[in-house]
Amino acid sequence: MIHVKACTQCRLIVNEAAECPNCHSTALTEKFMGQLIVSDPEKSDIAKKLDIKAPGRYAIKLQQR
Ligand SMILES: [Zn+2]
């Protein structure tokens, strides 16, 4: 089973990783809701709203601890 986690810093979704390849944070959580594929952050209003600057798969909502 693959454990999918989301970075709590930049919301990037990673598979089986110990750190986020985007911002190198190790603060990953399995508790997130929704996924958003961003292919062109420059042209995506929701990417701007979520402060996403690189293409990738992101969590829409992180569950706070
Ligand atoms: Zn990150």
N, CA, C, O and the ligand as a Tripos MOL2 file, in Angstrom:
@<TRIPOS>MOLECULE
protein
  261   259    66     0     0
PROTEIN
NO_CHARGES

@<TRIPOS>ATOM
      1 N           0.8390   -1.2000    0.0000 N.3       1 MET1
      2 CA          0.0000    0.0000    0.0000 C.3       1 MET1
      3 C           0.8760    1.2530    0.0000 C.2       1 MET1
      4 O           1.8400    1.3640    0.7580 O.2       1 MET1
      5 N           0.5230    2.1560   -0.8430 N.am      2 ILE2
      6 CA          1.2980    3.3950   -0.9420 C.3       2 ILE2
      7 C           0.7390    4.4380    0.0250 C.2       2 ILE2
      8 O          -0.4580    4.7230    0.0390 O.2       2 ILE2
      9 N           1.6250    4.9880    0.8160 N.am      3 HIS3
     10 CA          1.2170    6.0440    1.7240 C.3       3 HIS3
     11 C           1.4420    7.3970    1.0670 C.2       3 HIS3
     12 O           2.5700    7.8480    0.8720 O.2       3 HIS3
     13 N           0.3440    8.0100    0.7420 N.am      4 VAL4
     14 CA          0.4240    9.3130    0.1030 C.3       4 VAL4
     15 C           0.3660   10.3840    1.1780 C.2       4 VAL4
     16 O          -0.4950   10.3560    2.0570 O.2       4 VAL4
     17 N           1.2810   11.3140    1.0950 N.am      5 LYS5
     18 CA          1.3290   12.3790    2.0930 C.3       5 LYS5
     19 C           1.3700   13.7330    1.4060 C.2       5 LYS5
     20 O           1.7400   13.8570    0.2390 O.2       5 LYS5
     21 N           0.9850   14.7290    2.1600 N.am      6 ALA6
     22 CA          1.0480   16.0930    1.6370 C.3       6 ALA6
     23 C           1.9900   16.9130    2.5070 C.2       6 ALA6
     24 O           2.0140   16.7700    3.7290 O.2       6 ALA6
     25 N           2.7550   17.7640    1.8610 N.am      7 CYS7
     26 CA          3.6620   18.6620    2.5670 C.3       7 CYS7
     27 C           2.8500   19.7600    3.2560 C.2       7 CYS7
     28 O           1.9960   20.3910    2.6330 O.2       7 CYS7
     29 N           3.1150   19.9780    4.5210 N.am      8 THR8
     30 CA          2.3490   21.0010    5.2460 C.3       8 THR8
     31 C           2.8590   22.4120    4.9440 C.2       8 THR8
     32 O           2.2200   23.3980    5.3100 O.2       8 THR8
     33 N           3.9920   22.5020    4.2870 N.am      9 GLN9
     34 CA          4.5410   23.8180    3.9450 C.3       9 GLN9
     35 C           4.0100   24.3200    2.6060 C.2       9 GLN9
     36 O           3.5200   25.4440    2.5020 O.2       9 GLN9
     37 N           4.1160   23.4610    1.5690 N.am     10 CYS10
     38 CA          3.7290   23.9200    0.2250 C.3      10 CYS10
     39 C           2.5710   23.1140   -0.3440 C.2      10 CYS10
     40 O           2.1350   23.3890   -1.4620 O.2      10 CYS10
     41 N           2.0560   22.1240    0.3900 N.am     11 ARG11
     42 CA          0.9040   21.3010    0.0040 C.3      11 ARG11
     43 C           1.1820   20.2800   -1.0920 C.2      11 ARG11
     44 O           0.2520   19.6010   -1.5260 O.2      11 ARG11
     45 N           2.3920   20.1440   -1.5480 N.am     12 LEU12
     46 CA          2.7010   19.1530   -2.5740 C.3      12 LEU12
     47 C           2.3950   17.7510   -2.0670 C.2      12 LEU12
     48 O           2.7020   17.4220   -0.9220 O.2      12 LEU12
     49 N           1.7850   16.9190   -2.9240 N.am     13 ILE13
     50 CA          1.5040   15.5350   -2.5450 C.3      13 ILE13
     51 C           2.6490   14.6480   -2.9980 C.2      13 ILE13
     52 O           3.0490   14.6830   -4.1620 O.2      13 ILE13
     53 N           3.1730   13.8520   -2.0780 N.am     14 VAL14
     54 CA          4.3090   12.9790   -2.3760 C.3      14 VAL14
     55 C           3.9600   11.5360   -2.0340 C.2      14 VAL14
     56 O           3.1810   11.2820   -1.1160 O.2      14 VAL14
     57 N           4.5390   10.5930   -2.7730 N.am     15 ASN15
     58 CA          4.3620    9.1730   -2.5020 C.3      15 ASN15
     59 C           5.6010    8.6270   -1.8050 C.2      15 ASN15
     60 O           6.7100    8.7450   -2.3240 O.2      15 ASN15
     61 N           5.4180    8.0380   -0.6460 N.am     16 GLU16
     62 CA          6.4950    7.3170    0.0220 C.3      16 GLU16
     63 C           7.7850    8.1280    0.1520 C.2      16 GLU16
     64 O           8.8730    7.5760   -0.0170 O.2      16 GLU16
     65 N           7.6900    9.3730    0.4370 N.am     17 ALA17
     66 CA          8.8960   10.1920    0.5620 C.3      17 ALA17
     67 C           9.0550   10.6540    2.0010 C.2      17 ALA17
     68 O           8.0760   10.8230    2.7270 O.2      17 ALA17
     69 N          10.3060   10.8540    2.4010 N.am     18 ALA18
     70 CA         10.5750   11.3290    3.7550 C.3      18 ALA18
     71 C          10.6280   12.8480    3.8100 C.2      18 ALA18
     72 O          10.4580   13.4620    4.8630 O.2      18 ALA18
     73 N          10.8670   13.4290    2.6490 N.am     19 GLU19
     74 CA         10.8560   14.8890    2.6080 C.3      19 GLU19
     75 C          10.2360   15.3740    1.3080 C.2      19 GLU19
     76 O          10.1640   14.6420    0.3210 O.2      19 GLU19
     77 N           9.8000   16.5990    1.3300 N.am     20 CYS20
     78 CA          9.1510   17.1910    0.1740 C.3      20 CYS20
     79 C          10.2060   17.5520   -0.8770 C.2      20 CYS20
     80 O          11.1580   18.2700   -0.5710 O.2      20 CYS20
     81 N          10.0460   17.0590   -2.1220 N.am     21 PRO21
     82 CA         11.0350   17.3870   -3.1500 C.3      21 PRO21
     83 C          10.9620   18.8450   -3.6000 C.2      21 PRO21
     84 O          11.8640   19.3610   -4.2600 O.2      21 PRO21
     85 N           9.8930   19.4710   -3.2310 N.am     22 ASN22
     86 CA          9.6710   20.8580   -3.6630 C.3      22 ASN22
     87 C          10.3660   21.8610   -2.7360 C.2      22 ASN22
     88 O          11.1420   22.7050   -3.1850 O.2      22 ASN22
     89 N          10.0700   21.7520   -1.4260 N.am     23 CYS23
     90 CA         10.6200   22.7360   -0.4820 C.3      23 CYS23
     91 C          11.5340   22.0800    0.5590 C.2      23 CYS23
     92 O          12.0540   22.7560    1.4470 O.2      23 CYS23
     93 N          11.7290   20.7480    0.4450 N.am     24 HIS24
     94 CA         12.6190   19.9880    1.3250 C.3      24 HIS24
     95 C          12.1960   19.9950    2.7950 C.2      24 HIS24
     96 O          13.0150   19.7820    3.6890 O.2      24 HIS24
     97 N          10.9340   20.2380    3.0230 N.am     25 SER25
     98 CA         10.4000   20.1270    4.3720 C.3      25 SER25
     99 C          10.1630   18.6620    4.7060 C.2      25 SER25
    100 O           9.8200   17.8700    3.8280 O.2      25 SER25
    101 N          10.3450   18.3000    5.9680 N.am     26 THR26
    102 CA         10.0240   16.9390    6.3890 C.3      26 THR26
    103 C           8.6860   16.8950    7.1170 C.2      26 THR26
    104 O           8.2910   15.8540    7.6410 O.2      26 THR26
    105 N           7.9960   18.0230    7.1470 N.am     27 ALA27
    106 CA          6.6830   18.0940    7.7860 C.3      27 ALA27
    107 C           5.6120   17.6470    6.7960 C.2      27 ALA27
    108 O           4.9920   18.4620    6.1120 O.2      27 ALA27
    109 N           5.4090   16.3160    6.7390 N.am     28 LEU28
    110 CA          4.4180   15.7470    5.8370 C.3      28 LEU28
    111 C           3.2750   15.1690    6.6470 C.2      28 LEU28
    112 O           3.4790   14.6630    7.7500 O.2      28 LEU28
    113 N           2.0680   15.2440    6.0970 N.am     29 THR29
    114 CA          0.9180   14.6970    6.8080 C.3      29 THR29
    115 C           0.0950   13.8070    5.8890 C.2      29 THR29
    116 O          -0.0360   14.0840    4.6960 O.2      29 THR29
    117 N          -0.4630   12.7280    6.4560 N.am     30 GLU30
    118 CA         -1.3710   11.8870    5.6820 C.3      30 GLU30
    119 C          -2.7840   12.4320    5.7530 C.2      30 GLU30
    120 O          -3.6800   11.9610    5.0530 O.2      30 GLU30
    121 N          -2.9740   13.4260    6.6030 N.am     31 LYS31
    122 CA         -4.3190   13.9510    6.8110 C.3      31 LYS31
    123 C          -4.5650   15.1900    5.9510 C.2      31 LYS31
    124 O          -4.3790   16.3280    6.3820 O.2      31 LYS31
    125 N          -4.9860   14.9210    4.7330 N.am     32 PHE32
    126 CA         -5.3460   16.0310    3.8580 C.3      32 PHE32
    127 C          -6.5850   15.6440    3.0620 C.2      32 PHE32
    128 O          -6.9190   14.4660    2.9330 O.2      32 PHE32
    129 N          -7.2410   16.6350    2.5450 N.am     33 MET33
    130 CA         -8.4580   16.3880    1.7840 C.3      33 MET33
    131 C          -8.3890   17.0870    0.4440 C.2      33 MET33
    132 O          -7.9700   18.2400    0.3470 O.2      33 MET33
    133 N          -8.8090   16.3670   -0.5990 N.am     34 GLY34
    134 CA         -8.8820   16.9550   -1.9230 C.3      34 GLY34
    135 C          -7.5280   17.0230   -2.6050 C.2      34 GLY34
    136 O          -6.4930   17.1760   -1.9550 O.2      34 GLY34
    137 N          -7.5530   16.9090   -3.9090 N.am     35 GLN35
    138 CA         -6.3130   17.0140   -4.6610 C.3      35 GLN35
    139 C          -6.5080   17.9560   -5.8340 C.2      35 GLN35
    140 O          -7.5830   18.0490   -6.4260 O.2      35 GLN35
    141 N          -5.4380   18.6400   -6.1380 N.am     36 LEU36
    142 CA         -5.4810   19.6180   -7.2120 C.3      36 LEU36
    143 C          -4.2570   19.4120   -8.0960 C.2      36 LEU36
    144 O          -3.1220   19.4490   -7.6200 O.2      36 LEU36
    145 N          -4.4970   19.1960   -9.3930 N.am     37 ILE37
    146 CA         -3.3700   19.0880  -10.3260 C.3      37 ILE37
    147 C          -3.1180   20.4730  -10.9090 C.2      37 ILE37
    148 O          -3.9980   21.0700  -11.5280 O.2      37 ILE37
    149 N          -1.9240   20.9650  -10.7050 N.am     38 VAL38
    150 CA         -1.5580   22.2600  -11.2600 C.3      38 VAL38
    151 C          -0.5380   22.0330  -12.3720 C.2      38 VAL38
    152 O           0.5610   21.5360  -12.1260 O.2      38 VAL38
    153 N          -0.9100   22.3990  -13.5900 N.am     39 SER39
    154 CA          0.0370   22.2400  -14.6940 C.3      39 SER39
    155 C           0.6980   23.5640  -15.0410 C.2      39 SER39
    156 O           1.8410   23.6020  -15.4970 O.2      39 SER39
    157 N          -0.0300   24.6440  -14.8210 N.am     40 ASP40
    158 CA          0.5250   25.9640  -15.1130 C.3      40 ASP40
    159 C           0.1070   26.9620  -14.0400 C.2      40 ASP40
    160 O          -0.9200   27.6280  -14.1690 O.2      40 ASP40
    161 N           0.9080   27.0640  -12.9790 N.am     41 PRO41
    162 CA          0.5430   27.9100  -11.8340 C.3      41 PRO41
    163 C           0.3280   29.3730  -12.2230 C.2      41 PRO41
    164 O          -0.4380   30.0890  -11.5780 O.2      41 PRO41
    165 N           1.0090   29.8060  -13.2800 N.am     42 GLU42
    166 CA          0.8860   31.1960  -13.7180 C.3      42 GLU42
    167 C          -0.5300   31.5190  -14.1900 C.2      42 GLU42
    168 O          -1.0090   32.6450  -14.0540 O.2      42 GLU42
    169 N          -1.1950   30.4870  -14.7570 N.am     43 LYS43
    170 CA         -2.5090   30.7190  -15.3580 C.3      43 LYS43
    171 C          -3.6510   30.2190  -14.4960 C.2      43 LYS43
    172 O          -4.8140   30.3240  -14.8840 O.2      43 LYS43
    173 N          -3.3300   29.6740  -13.3250 N.am     44 SER44
    174 CA         -4.3700   29.0990  -12.4840 C.3      44 SER44
    175 C          -4.7060   30.0190  -11.3070 C.2      44 SER44
    176 O          -3.8510   30.3260  -10.4760 O.2      44 SER44
    177 N          -5.9530   30.4440  -11.2570 N.am     45 ASP45
    178 CA         -6.3680   31.3150  -10.1580 C.3      45 ASP45
    179 C          -6.3190   30.5930   -8.8210 C.2      45 ASP45
    180 O          -5.9380   31.1750   -7.8050 O.2      45 ASP45
    181 N          -6.7090   29.3100   -8.8280 N.am     46 ILE46
    182 CA         -6.7160   28.5620   -7.5660 C.3      46 ILE46
    183 C          -5.2850   28.3230   -7.0950 C.2      46 ILE46
    184 O          -5.0250   28.3100   -5.8920 O.2      46 ILE46
    185 N          -4.3580   28.1350   -8.0310 N.am     47 ALA47
    186 CA         -2.9450   27.9820   -7.6480 C.3      47 ALA47
    187 C          -2.4300   29.2580   -6.9910 C.2      47 ALA47
    188 O          -1.6800   29.2020   -6.0170 O.2      47 ALA47
    189 N          -2.8320   30.3950   -7.5230 N.am     48 LYS48
    190 CA         -2.4240   31.6640   -6.9190 C.3      48 LYS48
    191 C          -3.0110   31.8240   -5.5290 C.2      48 LYS48
    192 O          -2.3540   32.2990   -4.6020 O.2      48 LYS48
    193 N          -4.2770   31.4100   -5.4100 N.am     49 LYS49
    194 CA         -4.9670   31.5190   -4.1280 C.3      49 LYS49
    195 C          -4.2960   30.6520   -3.0680 C.2      49 LYS49
    196 O          -4.2100   31.0320   -1.9000 O.2      49 LYS49
    197 N          -3.8220   29.4780   -3.4920 N.am     50 LEU50
    198 CA         -3.1710   28.5530   -2.5570 C.3      50 LEU50
    199 C          -1.6610   28.7930   -2.4790 C.2      50 LEU50
    200 O          -0.9460   28.0770   -1.7790 O.2      50 LEU50
    201 N          -1.1890   29.8060   -3.2030 N.am     51 ASP51
    202 CA          0.2370   30.1590   -3.1910 C.3      51 ASP51
    203 C           1.1170   29.0290   -3.7380 C.2      51 ASP51
    204 O           2.1710   28.7220   -3.1820 O.2      51 ASP51
    205 N           0.6660   28.4220   -4.8300 N.am     52 ILE52
    206 CA          1.4090   27.3460   -5.4800 C.3      52 ILE52
    207 C           2.2110   27.9400   -6.6400 C.2      52 ILE52
    208 O           1.6730   28.6430   -7.4950 O.2      52 ILE52
    209 N           3.4970   27.6400   -6.6430 N.am     53 LYS53
    210 CA          4.3590   28.2710   -7.6480 C.3      53 LYS53
    211 C           4.9980   27.2830   -8.6220 C.2      53 LYS53
    212 O           5.5830   27.6910   -9.6250 O.2      53 LYS53
    213 N           4.8880   25.9850   -8.3310 N.am     54 ALA54
    214 CA          5.4730   24.9830   -9.2170 C.3      54 ALA54
    215 C           4.3930   23.9900   -9.6380 C.2      54 ALA54
    216 O           3.4930   23.6940   -8.8520 O.2      54 ALA54
    217 N           4.4680   23.4640  -10.8820 N.am     55 PRO55
    218 CA          3.4870   22.4780  -11.3180 C.3      55 PRO55
    219 C           3.5720   21.2170  -10.4700 C.2      55 PRO55
    220 O           4.6410   20.8650   -9.9720 O.2      55 PRO55
    221 N           2.4480   20.5450  -10.3120 N.am     56 GLY56
    222 CA          2.4530   19.3030   -9.5390 C.3      56 GLY56
    223 C           1.0720   18.9890   -9.0050 C.2      56 GLY56
    224 O           0.0800   19.6030   -9.3970 O.2      56 GLY56
    225 N           1.0260   18.0100   -8.0930 N.am     57 ARG57
    226 CA         -0.2290   17.5800   -7.4830 C.3      57 ARG57
    227 C          -0.2410   18.0910   -6.0480 C.2      57 ARG57
    228 O           0.6930   17.8390   -5.2870 O.2      57 ARG57
    229 N          -1.2790   18.7960   -5.6880 N.am     58 TYR58
    230 CA         -1.3190   19.4510   -4.3790 C.3      58 TYR58
    231 C          -2.5690   19.0940   -3.5990 C.2      58 TYR58
    232 O          -3.6110   18.7880   -4.1780 O.2      58 TYR58
    233 N          -2.4570   19.1350   -2.2900 N.am     59 ALA59
    234 CA         -3.6170   18.9540   -1.4200 C.3      59 ALA59
    235 C          -4.3840   20.2700   -1.3370 C.2      59 ALA59
    236 O          -3.7890   21.3420   -1.2270 O.2      59 ALA59
    237 N          -5.6900   20.1750   -1.3880 N.am     60 ILE60
    238 CA         -6.5060   21.3970   -1.3010 C.3      60 ILE60
    239 C          -6.6500   21.8290    0.1520 C.2      60 ILE60
    240 O          -6.5350   23.0120    0.4730 O.2      60 ILE60
    241 N          -6.9040   20.8510    1.0340 N.am     61 LYS61
    242 CA         -7.1250   21.1950    2.4320 C.3      61 LYS61
    243 C          -6.2850   20.2960    3.3300 C.2      61 LYS61
    244 O          -6.3520   19.0710    3.2300 O.2      61 LYS61
    245 N          -5.5090   20.8970    4.1870 N.am     62 LEU62
    246 CA         -4.7290   20.1370    5.1610 C.3      62 LEU62
    247 C          -5.4660   20.1270    6.4760 C.2      62 LEU62
    248 O          -6.0200   21.1390    6.9050 O.2      62 LEU62
    249 N          -5.4670   18.9720    7.1100 N.am     63 GLN63
    250 CA         -6.0900   18.8910    8.4310 C.3      63 GLN63
    251 C          -5.0770   19.3410    9.4790 C.2      63 GLN63
    252 O          -3.9910   18.7710    9.5930 O.2      63 GLN63
    253 N          -5.4330   20.3400   10.2190 N.am     64 GLN64
    254 CA         -4.5140   20.8600   11.2380 C.3      64 GLN64
    255 C          -4.5140   19.9350   12.4530 C.2      64 GLN64
    256 O          -5.5440   19.3780   12.8330 O.2      64 GLN64
    257 N          -3.3520   19.7900   13.0420 N.am     65 ARG65
    258 CA         -3.2500   18.9530   14.2300 C.3      65 ARG65
    259 C          -3.6810   19.7140   15.4620 C.2      65 ARG65
    260 O          -3.6610   19.1660   16.5640 O.2      65 ARG65
    261 ZN          6.8360   21.1970    0.3940 Zn       66 ZN66
@<TRIPOS>BOND
     1     1     2 1
     2     2     3 1
     3     3     4 2
     4     3     5 am
     5     5     6 1
     6     6     7 1
     7     7     8 2
     8     7     9 am
     9     9    10 1
    10    10    11 1
    11    11    12 2
    12    11    13 am
    13    13    14 1
    14    14    15 1
    15    15    16 2
    16    15    17 am
    17    17    18 1
    18    18    19 1
    19    19    20 2
    20    19    21 am
    21    21    22 1
    22    22    23 1
    23    23    24 2
    24    23    25 am
    25    25    26 1
    26    26    27 1
    27    27    28 2
    28    27    29 am
    29    29    30 1
    30    30    31 1
    31    31    32 2
    32    31    33 am
    33    33    34 1
    34    34    35 1
    35    35    36 2
    36    35    37 am
    37    37    38 1
    38    38    39 1
    39    39    40 2
    40    39    41 am
    41    41    42 1
    42    42    43 1
    43    43    44 2
    44    43    45 am
    45    45    46 1
    46    46    47 1
    47    47    48 2
    48    47    49 am
    49    49    50 1
    50    50    51 1
    51    51    52 2
    52    51    53 am
    53    53    54 1
    54    54    55 1
    55    55    56 2
    56    55    57 am
    57    57    58 1
    58    58    59 1
    59    59    60 2
    60    59    61 am
    61    61    62 1
    62    62    63 1
    63    63    64 2
    64    63    65 am
    65    65    66 1
    66    66    67 1
    67    67    68 2
    68    67    69 am
    69    69    70 1
    70    70    71 1
    71    71    72 2
    72    71    73 am
    73    73    74 1
    74    74    75 1
    75    75    76 2
    76    75    77 am
    77    77    78 1
    78    78    79 1
    79    79    80 2
    80    79    81 am
    81    81    82 1
    82    82    83 1
    83    83    84 2
    84    83    85 am
    85    85    86 1
    86    86    87 1
    87    87    88 2
    88    87    89 am
    89    89    90 1
    90    90    91 1
    91    91    92 2
    92    91    93 am
    93    93    94 1
    94    94    95 1
    95    95    96 2
    96    95    97 am
    97    97    98 1
    98    98    99 1
    99    99   100 2
   100    99   101 am
   101   101   102 1
   102   102   103 1
   103   103   104 2
   104   103   105 am
   105   105   106 1
   106   106   107 1
   107   107   108 2
   108   107   109 am
   109   109   110 1
   110   110   111 1
   111   111   112 2
   112   111   113 am
   113   113   114 1
   114   114   115 1
   115   115   116 2
   116   115   117 am
   117   117   118 1
   118   118   119 1
   119   119   120 2
   120   119   121 am
   121   121   122 1
   122   122   123 1
   123   123   124 2
   124   123   125 am
   125   125   126 1
   126   126   127 1
   127   127   128 2
   128   127   129 am
   129   129   130 1
   130   130   131 1
   131   131   132 2
   132   131   133 am
   133   133   134 1
   134   134   135 1
   135   135   136 2
   136   135   137 am
   137   137   138 1
   138   138   139 1
   139   139   140 2
   140   139   141 am
   141   141   142 1
   142   142   143 1
   143   143   144 2
   144   143   145 am
   145   145   146 1
   146   146   147 1
   147   147   148 2
   148   147   149 am
   149   149   150 1
   150   150   151 1
   151   151   152 2
   152   151   153 am
   153   153   154 1
   154   154   155 1
   155   155   156 2
   156   155   157 am
   157   157   158 1
   158   158   159 1
   159   159   160 2
   160   159   161 am
   161   161   162 1
   162   162   163 1
   163   163   164 2
   164   163   165 am
   165   165   166 1
   166   166   167 1
   167   167   168 2
   168   167   169 am
   169   169   170 1
   170   170   171 1
   171   171   172 2
   172   171   173 am
   173   173   174 1
   174   174   175 1
   175   175   176 2
   176   175   177 am
   177   177   178 1
   178   178   179 1
   179   179   180 2
   180   179   181 am
   181   181   182 1
   182   182   183 1
   183   183   184 2
   184   183   185 am
   185   185   186 1
   186   186   187 1
   187   187   188 2
   188   187   189 am
   189   189   190 1
   190   190   191 1
   191   191   192 2
   192   191   193 am
   193   193   194 1
   194   194   195 1
   195   195   196 2
   196   195   197 am
   197   197   198 1
   198   198   199 1
   199   199   200 2
   200   199   201 am
   201   201   202 1
   202   202   203 1
   203   203   204 2
   204   203   205 am
   205   205   206 1
   206   206   207 1
   207   207   208 2
   208   207   209 am
   209   209   210 1
   210   210   211 1
   211   211   212 2
   212   211   213 am
   213   213   214 1
   214   214   215 1
   215   215   216 2
   216   215   217 am
   217   217   218 1
   218   218   219 1
   219   219   220 2
   220   219   221 am
   221   221   222 1
   222   222   223 1
   223   223   224 2
   224   223   225 am
   225   225   226 1
   226   226   227 1
   227   227   228 2
   228   227   229 am
   229   229   230 1
   230   230   231 1
   231   231   232 2
   232   231   233 am
   233   233   234 1
   234   234   235 1
   235   235   236 2
   236   235   237 am
   237   237   238 1
   238   238   239 1
   239   239   240 2
   240   239   241 am
   241   241   242 1
   242   242   243 1
   243   243   244 2
   244   243   245 am
   245   245   246 1
   246   246   247 1
   247   247   248 2
   248   247   249 am
   249   249   250 1
   250   250   251 1
   251   251   252 2
   252   251   253 am
   253   253   254 1
   254   254   255 1
   255   255   256 2
   256   255   257 am
   257   257   258 1
   258   258   259 1
   259   259   260 2
@<TRIPOS>SUBSTRUCTURE
     1 MET1         2 RESIDUE 1 A MET
     2 ILE2         6 RESIDUE 1 A ILE
     3 HIS3        10 RESIDUE 1 A HIS
     4 VAL4        14 RESIDUE 1 A VAL
     5 LYS5        18 RESIDUE 1 A LYS
     6 ALA6        22 RESIDUE 1 A ALA
     7 CYS7        26 RESIDUE 1 A CYS
     8 THR8        30 RESIDUE 1 A THR
     9 GLN9        34 RESIDUE 1 A GLN
    10 CYS10       38 RESIDUE 1 A CYS
    11 ARG11       42 RESIDUE 1 A ARG
    12 LEU12       46 RESIDUE 1 A LEU
    13 ILE13       50 RESIDUE 1 A ILE
    14 VAL14       54 RESIDUE 1 A VAL
    15 ASN15       58 RESIDUE 1 A ASN
    16 GLU16       62 RESIDUE 1 A GLU
    17 ALA17       66 RESIDUE 1 A ALA
    18 ALA18       70 RESIDUE 1 A ALA
    19 GLU19       74 RESIDUE 1 A GLU
    20 CYS20       78 RESIDUE 1 A CYS
    21 PRO21       82 RESIDUE 1 A PRO
    22 ASN22       86 RESIDUE 1 A ASN
    23 CYS23       90 RESIDUE 1 A CYS
    24 HIS24       94 RESIDUE 1 A HIS
    25 SER25       98 RESIDUE 1 A SER
    26 THR26      102 RESIDUE 1 A THR
    27 ALA27      106 RESIDUE 1 A ALA
    28 LEU28      110 RESIDUE 1 A LEU
    29 THR29      114 RESIDUE 1 A THR
    30 GLU30      118 RESIDUE 1 A GLU
    31 LYS31      122 RESIDUE 1 A LYS
    32 PHE32      126 RESIDUE 1 A PHE
    33 MET33      130 RESIDUE 1 A MET
    34 GLY34      134 RESIDUE 1 A GLY
    35 GLN35      138 RESIDUE 1 A GLN
    36 LEU36      142 RESIDUE 1 A LEU
    37 ILE37      146 RESIDUE 1 A ILE
    38 VAL38      150 RESIDUE 1 A VAL
    39 SER39      154 RESIDUE 1 A SER
    40 ASP40      158 RESIDUE 1 A ASP
    41 PRO41      162 RESIDUE 1 A PRO
    42 GLU42      166 RESIDUE 1 A GLU
    43 LYS43      170 RESIDUE 1 A LYS
    44 SER44      174 RESIDUE 1 A SER
    45 ASP45      178 RESIDUE 1 A ASP
    46 ILE46      182 RESIDUE 1 A ILE
    47 ALA47      186 RESIDUE 1 A ALA
    48 LYS48      190 RESIDUE 1 A LYS
    49 LYS49      194 RESIDUE 1 A LYS
    50 LEU50      198 RESIDUE 1 A LEU
    51 ASP51      202 RESIDUE 1 A ASP
    52 ILE52      206 RESIDUE 1 A ILE
    53 LYS53      210 RESIDUE 1 A LYS
    54 ALA54      214 RESIDUE 1 A ALA
    55 PRO55      218 RESIDUE 1 A PRO
    56 GLY56      222 RESIDUE 1 A GLY
    57 ARG57      226 RESIDUE 1 A ARG
    58 TYR58      230 RESIDUE 1 A TYR
    59 ALA59      234 RESIDUE 1 A ALA
    60 ILE60      238 RESIDUE 1 A ILE
    61 LYS61      242 RESIDUE 1 A LYS
    62 LEU62      246 RESIDUE 1 A LEU
    63 GLN63      250 RESIDUE 1 A GLN
    64 GLN64      254 RESIDUE 1 A GLN
    65 ARG65      258 RESIDUE 1 A ARG
    66 ZN66       261 GROUP 0 **** ****
